[in-house]
Amino acid sequence: MDPNILGIIVGLVSLVFLFSGMPIAFALGVPSVLFILLFMDSHQFDLIAHTMYDGLNDFGLLAIPLFILMGSIIASTKTGADLYEGLHRWLHRLPGGLAVSNIVACAIFSALCGSSPATAAAIGTMGIPEMRKRGYPDSLATGCIVAGGTLGILIPPSVTMIIYGIATQTSIGKLFLAGVIPGIVITIMMCIWVVLYSQWARRKRTREGVNPSISEGTGTEFFENVTYSWKEKVSAISRVAPLIFLIVIIMGSLYGGWATPSEAAGVGSVAALFLVMAIYKLRVKDYEKVLHMTIKESTMILMIIAASFLFGAVMTKLYITQSIINAIVGAGLSKWSLMIMINIFMLVLGCFMPPVAIILILAPILYPVLVKYGFDPIWFGVIMTINMEVGLITPPVGLNLYVVQGIAPDVPLSRVLVGSFPFVLILLLGIVICSIWPELTLWLPNKMITR
C-alpha cells in the first residue's frame, strides 16, 4: 500500500483511539499492535516488548520520577499558601496586587514542581477564595490562576521539556535553561496585564461614582488599603527563602555543569524532603500521599513514553514518517510559513490532547524537518512548550480549566474562559517575541558549561 494512503489510515485510526477517552498510553499502544498485525510481518509482534523497553532504557528518564517526587513533596505542604502570602505582603500596593502575587507565586512554585495542574492547584486553592473574598472579579481571580499554572511546564524543571529532550535527543539541561528567560518575560507580561486591567477598572468605577476601595460585597475592592510592617514583610520571607535557595541550587548545578538533570533532580528531591521536614510538620499519611502521587504520575508518563516509542517504531517501519517528512520538505514552503503552519497545527491539537502525547507524537517527526530548515531544536523546544501552555487553558481538554473549576465550582466555565482569554493572547505574543528574538531562549544555554 502507498505510504501516504497508509499514513492517512493510521492517522485517522489513531485519532479515533486518542479521542475515545481511554488512557493515552493505551490509545497509542492498541493501534500500534493493530497495525503490526495488519500491515507488518508477524515476527515484528515478538519485538513489541523489546521496543517498549528500549524506549524506557534511557538514564535521562530518571529525572521524570525524581522531579515529580520533588514536586509532590512541595505540593503536600503549605508552600503555595506561604508563597502567596509572602509575595502579597510585598506587592499589595500594586493595582491588582493580590492577582499579581498569585501569578508570581505560580512562577516560583513552577520552579519547584514542573507540573502545570499541580501549580494551579497549589496556588489557586489559597489564592482564588482570597481574591474573591476581597472583591476581585471571578474572571480575573480564576483567569490569573489558570494562566499562572501554565508556567509549570515552561519554567524549569519541566516534565514536558524532559520528554521533548528524550524524544529528540536534545540536551535536557540546555532546554531547562532555555525556558528561564522566556518564563520570566511571560510572567512579567501577565503581571503588566493585571496591573493595566486593574487601573482601567479603577478609573471606570471612579467615573461611575463608586468608591474603588469599597466592594459591593463584604471585602475590599482589588485596590486595597491594607498595610504591612517591615517585620511582617521580613517574616513572610523566612519560609520562602529556603525554597528560593533550593531553586538556585538546582539551576546553579545545571548551569555550572556540576550535575546532569537526573542528578540535580535526585539532590533536589532529597533537599526538598529535608526542607519540608524542617519547616512543616508532616504526618505519616502525608508521606504516603507523596509516594502515591509520585508513583501514579510517573507510571502514567513512563507508560505513555513506552507506547509512543512503539507507535514511532511502527510509523518508521511502515515508511510513514519518512513520507511525511518528504511531503513537508517537498512542499517548498518558506522557513517561517512552515513554522506558522506547525504552530497552528499544534494549537489545534492542544485543544484535544495533553502536551505529553503531542510532544511524543510530533517531536520525532518534526525534528529532522526543523534541522533541515535551519531551526535550532533548543529554541523550538521552548516554542513548542509555550504552544502547549495555550492548550492547557483552552477547552475541551484544558486541564487547568478543570483544576480551577474544582477549586471554585460555583464560577461558570464561561467566566473562567473570559478571564483566561487575555492570557492566551499573552502566550501567543510570547511565541512571537521568542521568534523575533531567539536570543531570549538561546543565550543561557549557549553559556552553559557542558559536562
C-alpha positions in Angstrom: 0.0 0.0 0.0 1.2 3.5 -0.8 2.8 5.0 2.4 0.8 8.3 2.1 -2.5 6.5 2.0 -1.4 4.2 4.8 -0.3 7.2 6.8 -3.8 8.7 6.4 -5.4 5.5 7.6 -3.0 5.2 10.6 -3.6 8.9 11.5 -7.4 8.6 11.4 -7.5 5.3 13.4 -5.0 6.8 16.0 -7.1 9.9 16.4 -10.2 7.8 17.0 -8.4 6.0 19.8 -6.9 9.2 21.2 -10.3 10.9 21.3 -12.1 7.9 22.7 -11.3 8.8 26.3 -9.2 5.8 27.0 -5.8 6.4 28.7 -3.2 7.9 26.3 -0.8 5.0 26.7 -3.4 2.5 25.6 -4.7 4.9 22.9 -1.2 4.8 21.4 -0.3 1.1 22.2 -3.5 -0.6 21.0 -3.5 0.8 17.4 0.3 0.2 17.2 -0.3 -3.5 17.9 -3.2 -3.5 15.4 -1.1 -2.0 12.7 1.7 -4.6 13.3 -0.8 -7.4 12.9 -2.4 -6.0 9.8 0.4 -4.4 7.8 3.7 -5.9 9.1 5.5 -9.3 9.3 4.2 -11.4 12.2 7.7 -11.7 13.6 7.5 -8.0 14.4 4.9 -8.8 17.0 7.6 -10.6 19.1 9.6 -7.3 19.3 6.8 -5.2 21.0 8.2 -5.7 24.5 11.7 -5.1 23.4 10.8 -1.9 21.5 8.9 -0.5 24.6 11.8 -1.5 26.9 14.3 0.3 24.6 12.1 3.4 24.8 12.5 3.4 28.6 16.1 2.4 28.7 17.4 5.9 29.0 19.2 7.4 32.0 17.7 10.8 31.2 14.2 9.5 32.0 15.2 9.0 35.7 14.8 12.8 36.0 11.0 12.5 35.5 10.1 10.5 38.6 12.6 12.4 40.7 11.3 15.8 39.7 7.8 14.5 40.2 8.8 13.3 43.7 10.3 16.8 44.5 7.1 18.5 43.2 4.9 16.1 45.2 6.9 16.8 48.4 6.5 20.5 47.9 2.8 20.3 46.9 2.0 18.3 50.1 2.8 21.3 52.3 1.5 24.8 52.6 4.3 26.1 50.4 1.8 27.6 47.9 0.0 29.5 50.6 3.3 30.7 52.1 4.5 31.9 48.7 1.2 33.7 48.0 1.1 35.4 51.5 4.8 36.4 51.4 4.5 37.9 47.9 1.3 39.7 48.7 2.9 41.5 51.6 5.4 43.0 49.2 3.2 43.5 46.2 -0.1 44.6 47.8 0.4 48.3 46.9 0.2 47.5 43.1 -3.3 47.7 41.5 -4.5 44.2 41.5 -1.6 43.3 43.7 -3.2 40.1 45.0 -3.6 38.7 41.5 0.0 39.8 40.7 1.1 37.9 43.8 -0.6 34.8 42.7 1.0 34.9 39.2 4.5 35.4 40.7 3.8 32.7 43.2 2.8 30.4 40.4 6.1 31.2 38.6 8.2 30.4 41.7 6.2 27.3 42.5 6.8 26.1 38.9 10.5 26.1 39.6 9.8 23.6 42.4 7.1 21.5 40.8 7.4 21.1 37.0 3.7 20.4 36.6 1.1 22.9 35.4 -2.1 21.4 37.0 -0.2 20.9 40.3 0.9 24.6 40.2 -2.6 25.8 39.5 -4.0 23.6 42.3 -1.4 24.6 44.9 -1.6 28.3 44.4 -5.2 28.5 43.4 -6.5 26.6 46.5 -5.5 29.6 48.6 -5.5 32.4 46.0 -8.9 32.1 44.4 -11.0 32.2 47.6 -8.9 35.0 48.9 -9.2 37.1 45.7 -13.0 36.6 45.6 -13.4 37.4 49.2 -11.6 40.7 48.6 -13.9 41.7 45.7 -11.8 40.6 42.7 -13.9 39.8 39.7 -14.4 36.0 39.3 -13.0 36.1 35.8 -9.7 37.8 37.0 -9.4 35.6 40.1 -9.7 32.3 38.1 -8.0 33.6 34.9 -4.7 34.5 36.6 -4.5 31.1 38.3 -5.4 29.2 35.1 -2.7 31.1 33.2 -0.2 31.2 36.0 -0.3 27.5 36.3 0.8 27.0 32.7 4.2 28.4 33.8 4.7 25.0 35.4 5.8 23.4 32.1 7.9 26.3 30.9 10.0 27.4 33.9 12.4 24.5 34.8 12.3 21.9 35.9 9.7 20.9 33.3 8.5 17.4 32.7 7.4 18.2 29.1 10.9 19.6 28.3 12.4 16.3 29.6 10.1 14.4 27.3 10.9 16.7 24.4 14.7 16.2 25.1 14.3 12.4 25.2 12.2 12.4 22.0 14.6 14.5 20.0 17.9 13.5 21.7 18.4 17.2 22.8 20.2 18.3 25.9 17.7 18.5 28.7 19.9 20.8 30.7 20.0 23.3 27.9 16.3 23.0 27.4 15.8 23.8 31.1 18.0 26.9 30.8 16.3 28.0 27.6 13.0 28.2 29.4 14.2 30.5 32.1 14.2 33.9 30.4 11.0 33.3 28.3 9.3 32.2 31.5 10.3 35.4 33.3 9.3 37.5 30.3 5.8 35.9 30.1 5.4 36.2 33.9 6.1 39.9 33.6 3.7 40.4 30.7 1.0 38.6 32.7 1.6 40.9 35.7 1.6 44.0 33.5 -1.8 43.0 32.1 -3.3 42.5 35.6 -2.0 46.0 36.6 -3.3 47.7 33.5 -6.7 46.0 33.8 -6.9 46.9 37.5 -6.1 50.5 36.7 -8.7 50.6 34.0 -11.3 49.1 36.3 -10.5 51.6 39.0 -10.9 54.6 36.7 -14.2 53.1 35.3 -15.6 52.7 38.8 -14.5 56.2 39.7 -16.3 57.6 36.7 -19.4 55.7 37.7 -19.2 57.4 41.1 -18.3 54.2 43.0 -15.6 54.3 45.7 -12.9 52.0 44.3 -11.7 51.0 47.7 -15.0 49.5 48.7 -16.5 46.3 47.3 -20.2 45.6 46.7 -19.8 42.7 49.0 -18.0 42.2 52.3 -14.4 42.6 51.3 -12.3 45.4 49.9 -12.1 46.0 46.2 -8.9 44.9 44.4 -7.3 48.3 45.3 -7.0 47.5 49.0 -5.7 49.9 51.6 -4.1 47.1 53.7 -0.6 47.8 55.0 2.1 45.6 56.4 5.0 46.4 58.7 8.6 45.7 57.8 8.6 43.0 60.5 5.6 41.3 58.8 7.3 41.5 55.4 10.6 40.0 56.6 8.8 37.2 58.5 7.0 36.3 55.3 10.3 35.8 53.5 11.7 33.5 56.2 9.7 30.5 54.9 10.1 31.3 51.3 13.9 31.9 51.3 14.9 28.2 51.8 12.7 27.3 48.8 14.3 30.0 46.6 17.7 28.7 47.7 16.6 25.2 46.6 15.8 26.6 43.1 19.2 28.4 42.9 21.0 25.2 43.9 19.2 23.1 41.2 19.6 25.7 38.4 23.2 26.5 39.5 24.2 22.9 39.3 22.8 22.6 35.8 24.3 25.9 34.6 27.7 25.2 36.1 27.8 21.7 34.6 28.2 20.2 38.0 25.2 17.8 37.6 23.1 16.2 35.0 19.3 16.9 35.1 18.8 13.4 36.7 21.5 14.1 39.4 20.0 17.6 40.0 16.6 16.0 40.4 17.9 13.5 42.9 19.6 16.2 45.0 16.6 18.4 44.7 14.2 15.7 45.9 16.3 14.9 49.0 16.8 18.6 49.8 13.1 19.3 49.4 12.3 16.4 51.8 14.7 17.8 54.4 13.4 21.4 54.0 9.8 20.2 54.4 10.7 18.2 57.5 12.4 21.3 58.9 9.8 23.9 58.1 6.5 21.9 58.1 5.2 19.1 60.3 4.1 16.3 58.1 2.3 13.2 59.3 2.9 9.6 58.1 -0.2 9.9 55.9 1.3 12.9 54.1 4.4 10.9 53.2 2.2 8.0 51.9 0.3 10.6 49.8 3.6 11.9 48.4 4.7 8.4 47.3 1.3 7.6 45.9 1.2 10.8 43.8 4.8 10.2 42.6 4.2 6.6 41.6 0.9 7.3 39.9 2.0 10.3 37.8 5.5 8.7 37.0 3.9 5.4 35.9 1.4 7.2 33.7 4.1 9.3 31.9 6.5 6.4 31.5 3.8 4.2 30.1 2.9 6.9 27.6 6.6 7.2 26.6 6.9 3.4 26.1 3.8 3.3 24.0 4.8 6.3 22.0 8.2 4.6 21.1 6.3 1.6 19.9 4.0 3.9 17.8 7.0 5.7 16.4 8.7 2.4 15.5 5.6 1.3 13.7 5.4 4.6 11.8 9.0 4.3 10.7 8.9 0.7 9.7 5.8 1.4 7.6 7.7 4.3 6.0 5.0 6.7 7.1 7.4 9.1 9.0 9.7 9.3 6.0 6.8 10.1 3.7 5.5 12.9 5.9 9.0 14.4 6.1 9.4 14.2 2.3 6.0 15.7 1.8 6.7 18.7 4.1 10.1 19.4 2.6 8.8 18.9 -1.0 6.0 21.4 -0.4 8.6 24.2 -0.9 7.3 26.3 2.0 9.3 29.2 3.2 11.0 28.8 6.6 8.5 30.9 8.6 5.5 29.8 6.7 6.3 26.3 7.8 6.8 27.4 11.4 3.4 29.2 11.4 1.7 26.1 10.0 3.3 23.9 12.6 2.2 26.2 15.4 -1.3 26.4 14.2 -1.5 22.6 13.9 -0.1 22.3 17.5 -2.6 24.8 18.8 -5.5 22.8 17.3 -4.1 19.5 18.7 -3.6 21.2 22.1 -7.3 21.8 22.4 -7.9 18.0 22.3 -4.8 16.2 23.6 -2.4 16.6 26.6 1.1 18.1 26.0 2.9 14.8 26.7 1.1 12.9 23.9 1.5 15.8 21.4 5.3 16.1 22.0 5.9 12.3 21.8 4.0 12.0 18.6 5.1 15.2 16.8 8.7 15.9 18.0 10.4 12.9 16.4 8.6 13.6 13.1 9.3 17.4 13.1 12.9 17.2 14.4 14.6 16.3 11.0 12.4 18.9 9.2 13.3 21.6 11.6 17.0 20.9 11.3 16.8 20.9 7.5 15.1 24.3 7.6 17.8 25.7 9.9 15.7 26.0 13.2 17.5 25.4 16.5 15.9 22.4 18.3 16.5 24.0 21.7 14.7 27.1 20.5 11.8 25.0 19.1 11.5 23.1 22.4 10.6 26.4 24.1 8.2 27.4 21.3 6.5 24.0 21.5 6.2 24.3 25.3 4.6 27.7 25.1 2.3 26.4 22.5 1.3 23.5 24.8 0.6 26.1 27.5 -2.2 27.5 25.4 -3.7 24.1 25.2 -3.8 23.8 28.9 -6.2 26.8 29.2 -8.4 26.2 26.1 -11.4 23.8 26.0 -12.3 21.0 25.7 -9.2 19.3 27.3 -7.7 22.3 29.1 -6.5 20.6 32.3 -6.0 23.9 34.2 -9.6 24.9 33.5 -10.9 21.9 35.3 -8.5 22.3 38.2 -9.8 25.8 38.7 -13.4 24.6 38.3 -12.7 22.1 41.1 -11.5 24.9 43.4 -14.3 27.3 42.5 -17.2 25.1 41.2 -19.7 28.0 41.5 -17.9 30.0 38.9 -19.3 29.3 35.4 -16.7 28.0 32.9 -17.7 30.9 30.6 -16.4 33.3 33.3 -13.1 31.3 33.6 -12.7 31.4 29.8 -13.3 35.2 29.8 -10.6 35.7 32.4 -8.1 33.4 30.7 -8.5 34.7 27.1 -6.2 37.8 27.6 -3.5 35.4 28.9 -3.9 33.2 25.8 -3.0 36.3 23.8 0.0 36.9 26.0 1.2 33.3 25.5 0.9 33.7 21.7 2.7 37.1 22.0 5.4 35.1 23.9 5.8 32.8 20.8 6.2 35.9 18.6 8.7 37.5 20.8 10.8 34.4 21.1 10.7 34.1 17.3 11.8 37.6 16.7 14.5 37.5 19.4 15.6 33.8 19.6 18.5 35.0 21.8 16.0 35.1 24.7 15.9 31.3 24.6 19.4 30.5 23.4 21.6 33.0 25.4 21.7 31.0 28.6 22.0 27.5 27.0 25.0 28.8 24.9 26.7 30.0 28.1 26.1 26.6 29.8 29.2 24.7 30.9 28.7 21.2 29.5 29.5 18.2 31.5 
